[in-house]
């Protein structure tokens, strides 16, 4: 039981690292998307004469936003169901943190070595998403309600795709331990032997992270900011912080399961742990830049279902064929 206990310093370190990496991944996403669209995008280094207004770098822009929101008053709509409205962002942050502690770091497996660490990580990722649409529904705003409805519809599909992707990875390797899967695929990453499962995982990430074409819950011209419309101040800051951690968890989990954290290359483990997730971020930014937003939940459901069925059949076939390579059967 002792190995399941995380001391406070380790937990704080994991949370800080997850938030910082979430900022970096979000910056890379915005920067690469802008370059593909012929824009300059956020600056790595701000012009010196603007440092006092904008800070030294835009990489930490999400932290500036969070800090600004923490300094503002929190306004709660009079018609909102206050217990759920207040509890949702708090629980979203808690579940985001719990999902991050299952991501192994070089030399620090944390809780990734647990026998069912993969199942627990997916559970907390799902609970985070549920807090998003519950909070939107609790605000009683028509725009928040519309965004929450879209989130629920999309949730059903991207969570299913995520569960299928990780299940196929687990079946292929004969383990539900994140660390064990990463070690078993060290010499032969799953992204090479079963690219369909990797694509299925990235498909799920487009929905969970609201990346085009699956960003209808936050479509600004239609539903303002979706489930977050009525949130502001400290409660919105909690949601934004949780989102940074979720970005880190999703991208790092993909790297761990399908890219073996880069352990198959003779380079520094920390360099691999930072570099390889960036490849997934670049892939998602390319998809975001070239894709139009799907119009309405119906189009989302239809396209998700078709892609999910095709990728599941192909990845399941690959898992059955390739399983002996990893399990020794």
Secondary structure as UniProt FT lines:
FT   HELIX           2..4
FT   HELIX           8..36
FT   TURN            37..38
FT   HELIX           48..50
FT   HELIX           51..54
FT   TURN            59..60
FT   HELIX           61..70
FT   TURN            78..79
FT   HELIX           82..100
FT   TURN            101..102
FT   TURN            106..107
FT   TURN            110..113
FT   TURN            115..116
FT   HELIX           117..138
FT   HELIX           142..173
FT   HELIX           178..184
FT   HELIX           190..193
FT   HELIX           195..208
FT   TURN            209..210
FT   TURN            212..213
FT   HELIX           216..218
FT   HELIX           220..223
FT   TURN            224..225
FT   HELIX           226..228
FT   TURN            229..230
FT   HELIX           233..258
FT   HELIX           260..262
FT   TURN            263..264
FT   HELIX           269..290
FT   HELIX           296..327
//
